[in-house]
Amino acid sequence: MGYKLLIINPGSTSTKIGIFDNETLLFSETLRHPTEEIAKYNLIVNQKNFRKQLILDFLTGKNFDIKVLSAVIGRGGMLKPIPSGTYATNDALLEDLRSGRHGQHASNLGGLLAREIAEPLGIPSFILDPVVVDELSPIARYSGLPQVPRISVFHALNQKSVAKRYSKEQGVPYNSLNLIVTHMGGGVSVAAHQNGKVIDVNNSVDGDGPFSPERAGSLPTGGLVKLCFSGQYTQAEIAKLLNGKGGLNAYLGTNDMRQVTKMAFEDGNQEAKYVFYAFTYQVAKEIGAMAAVLNGKVDQIILTGGIAYGEKVIKEIKARVGFISGITVYAGDEELLALAQGALRVLKGEEKPLEY
């Protein structure tokens, strides 16, 4: 049976959508939202109707009849910590997304838009693997201060997708493998996947781990405390330094690793070269830490995300961690396909939808 699916992946200034026939992408589009348009809305949830109309208008322009859809699935947003899986958009889930009580992020619109489009059609709507997927082992939660436990916030959707892709290509069940998956995009998450669960991962939004194009990653805590109480910054300004103006942005004024690579190796910028090598050094060091989490029993290291297109980046990381295991590169992300596959597993009866 052919299932037609609408996939919705909202970002801060765009909404990616795709129409799938089973796992075959029929067409996709990134609907751009100018900053001045987004600025009209004081709350993210207030963008819902604006984005919904853009989606429907685009599909009408493509002469696509939404009445043939079997389901709609959106990217999951900031929710309470939950296990990995496909979730039905029940009222409790929608209320948490609508209120933003667990955090404000454009991805909160994914489930809301999915439900609003699906409900009049009488078809189900879902979300899959939001960034708050939490499968940490108990000891991974300890930080050194009870007031500040380590939490699981990472690129769960793409991490799980590429891990399952690798297991499928090898003909081995995902839940029988030990993998280290590294997503390198605007943020960097390095996760230990043990027998189908992410038992440890750095908080890639505002916490620990390698610095990234926009995020500061782990910092010397004493220095951070002094910075916070220096009187030079507000709390909001410190938060922006950690997530937005940190990492490559802080050192070189760009969040584009391609530009950094050009500056370092074509333009002869010594600072850019140091920053490039520091980035690959920190990513490799975090991979080594996850190898220790898995007791050195690592079946494969997987490198993914937009930065994985960079040949020099991959070469440097391989040189440092190739002794641990084999390395597979899946550059970019497969989020639209991953969302489609999550919905299909439920529609085909391979999995039951989880309840929030």
N, C-alpha and C positions, 0 to 999 in steps of 0.2 A: 504493500500500500504506500502511496506517495503522500507524505506529510508536507504541507506548505507552512513555513514558519517565518514570522517577522521577528528580527533580532534588533534590540535597541541598546546602544552603548553610549550613554551621555558622558561628555567631558565638560570641562569648565567653559570652553568657548566653541564647542562643536557637539554634534550628536551623530554618531556613526550608526547607520542602519543597514540591514542586509535582508534579502529575501532568499530563503533556502527551499529547495525541493529535496527533502531528506538531508543528506550531507552535501548536496551540490549547490553551490552559490549561484543563483540566477542573476542577481545584480546587487551592488552595494553603493552607498554614497555617504560622504561626510558632509553633513549640513553645517555650514559655518555660521557662527553667531558673533557679529561685530561687538567689540567691547562696549560701544555706546548703547547697543541694544540690551545687552546683559545688565548694564549699569542701571537700567530703569527699574530693576526688581531688587528690593531690599532684602528679600529672602529667596533662597534657591527654590523652595517649593513653589513660589509664585511664578516661576518660569514654566511651570508644567503646561498650561494651556497654550502658551506661545510655541513651545517646542512640539506639542502634540499636533497643532495645526500645520506646522512646517512638514512634519512627517506625512500627514494625510495628504497635503497638497502635492508633495513630491511623488507619492505613490499614484495619485490621480494623474499627474503629468506623465507617469510611465505607463498609463493605461492598465494599472494592476488593480484587480478587483479584490479588495480585502475580504470579501465574503468567502473566498476559497481558502482562507487561512485555517490551519488546524490548531495553532497555538501562537501566543506571543510571549517572548522571554526577554527580560531586561537584565542589565548588569546589576548586581546587588550593591547596596550602599552601606552606610555606616549603621550597623545594627549591634545588638549585644553579641558577645562571642558565641559562635555556633559551629557545629561540625560541618565538614565539607559535604556538598550535595546540592540537589535541585529542590527548591522550596516553592510551594504554592503561595501565591500572594494573598494570604489570609488577612483579616482585618487587623490583627495584632501587628503583623509585619508592616502593613501599610501605615498604621498609626505611628510606629517608630520612625519610619522613613519621612513621614509628613512633619512630625514634630522636630526632627533632628536632635532628639535627646541624647543620642550617642555620637553626634558629630554632624557638622554641616559639610556636605560634599555633593558635587553635581551628580555623582552616581546614585544618590538617593532617589533621583527622578526615574531611574530605570524601572523599578518595580511599580511605581505609581503610573507611569505611562503605559506599561504593559497591561496593567489591570484596566485602565480606562479605555484602551483600544479594544481589548479582548471581550470585556463584559457585554457590551451591546451585541456582539457577534455570537454570544453563547458558547465561547470556547475558553479553555483554560489559559492562565497566565502564570509565569514562573520567574524566579531569579535563580542564579547559580553562583556558588563560590564567591561571596563578597570578600572584601579585603580583611574582614574580621574573622575569617575561618580560624578556629582555635582547636588544635590537636596537640598542643605542647605537652611534653612529659612534665610531671609534677616538679622535678628538680630544675627544669629549665625556667621556671617562673621566678626563682629566687634571684634577687639582684644584689643584695648586700644591705638593703634597707627595706623593712616591712612596709613602709609607707609608699614605696615605689617598686611594685612588682614588675617583672618583665611581662609584656603582653604581646599577643600575636596580631600584628597588622602588617600585611605584605601583599605581594602580587599573586594572590591565591588562584585567581582564574587562569592566568597564563602558566603559572607554576604547575598546577595540576594537569593542565592540558598537555604540556610538553612532556611531563613525566609519563602520562598515559600513552602519548604518541610513541615514546621510546619503547615502552613495554610492549606495545602492539607490534612495532616493527621487529622486535626481538622474539616475539612469540612467547613472552613470559608474562605471567600475571603481575600487574603493578604492585599488588600486595605481597609479592614475594621478593621484591627488590629493595636494595639500599642505594639511594641516589642522592647526590648533592646537586640541586638545581639553583642556578644563579641567573636572576633576571636583572638586566642592566638597561634601565631607561632613565626617566626623570629622577627616579629613585632606584636604589639597588637593594634587592633582597636575596639572601643566600640561605637556603633551607636544607635541612637534613630530612629526607623522606625515608622513613623506615617502615617497611611492610604496609605501605599504603597510607601512612599518616605523617604529617609534618610535625616531627617531635621537637624541633628547635628551629628558630628563624630569628634574624634580627628585625627589630621594628624599623621598617624602611620609610615610615612617614616622618616621625619626629624623634626617633630614638637612636639606637646604636648601629654599629656596622660601618661599612666603608662610606666615605663621602661620595657624592654623586653629582650629576650636573647641577642640581638645585639644592641639595640637602647636605648639611654639615656632617651627619653621621656621628660616631663616637667622638667626644671631646674630653680633654683633661678637665675633670669635674671642678677642681679648685679654681682653675682659670675661668670656667663658665660662671661659677658663683660670684667671683669678683666682677665679671662683666655685668652680671644681672644687677648687682648692687652698686655699680659705679655711678649711677645717676645719669648716665648718658643715654639710656634707652628705656622706653616703656616696655611693659610685658609684651604688647603686640609687636613691637619692633624686634625684640629678642626672638619671638616665635618666627618672625619672617626671616631673621638671620639663619635660624635652624632649618627652615623649610621654605625655600623660595630664593633667598639671596645667598645661600651657603654653597659649598662645594666649588665646582668649576666657576660658577658665577662670582663667588667671593674672590677667587684668585685671579681670574682672567677676564671677567666681565662678559662671559658667554656661557650658555648652557648646551652648546653644540660640540660634542666630542669630535666631530669631523673638522670643525674649525680649530679646535685645540691641536689636533694631529697635524694640520697644515701649519699652524704657527710653530709647532715644535720641530718638525722635520723638513719643512720647505722654506719657512721664513727665518729659521735660525734663532727663534726666541728661546733662550735658555730657561727662563721661568716656566714657560709652557711645557718644555721638555721635562722639567722636574715634576710638574703637576701631573703630566701624563703618566710618568713612571710611578708616582705616588698613588695614583688611582689604581693602576693594575696591581701594584704591591698590596694595597689594602684589600682589594677584592680577593687576591690569592690567599692572603693571610686569613680572611674569613672562611674561605673554602677549606683551608687547613684546619681551622677550628671545628668545622662541621665534620671533617674526617675523624677527628678525635671523638666527637659525639657518637659517631657510628663505630667506635672502637677500631677504626682503620679498615673496616670491612665495607668497602665502597664498590658497588658494581659499575657505576658510571657517574661521571660529572657531566652535567648538561649546562651549556651557556646559551642564554636566550635574551630577548629584548632588542631594542633598536641599536644599542651600542655594539651588539654582537655582529653587526655588519662590518665593523672595523677590523680589517685584517691585522693591523699592528697591535691592537688591543688583544685580540685572540692569541696572537703569537706570544705576547709577553706573559699572559696568564698561563698558557700551556707550558711555557718554559719553567714556570715556578711550581705548578701542581701536577704536571704530567706523570710524576712518579707515583701519585696516589692511585690512579686508575685511568682507563680510557676516557676520552673527552668527545662529546657530541655537541655540535653547534646547530641550534635552530634559531637563526636570526629573525628579528622582528617578533610579532606576537600572532597568536591564532585565536584571539578572543571571540570574534564573531562565530567561527566554526565551533569553538568550545561551548559557547552558549547554545548553538543549534544542537550539538550532540547531547548536552544535558537535557534539553527538552525531549529529544527523540528517545532517550533511554526510558523516560517516564511514559511517553505516548505508546511505545512498543511493549510496555509491561516488563522491561528489564529491571527497572527500579520503581519503588513507590516514591511519590513526592513526599518530602519531609515537611513537617508542620513546625512553624515558628512559635 
